[in-house]
């Protein structure tokens, strides 16, 4: 049995690239949800 730890770089462990667009999609989605909740609060609040 081999008990040696596996050594891999961050890119090898990730098995792909991480494009920067993800942070923009998350930010845009968060902004939309906040606006939607604010509108719902104004309408039903």
Secondary structure, 3 states (H helix, E strand, C coil): CCCCCCCCCHHHHHCCCCCCHHHHHHHHHHHHHHHHHHHHHHHHC
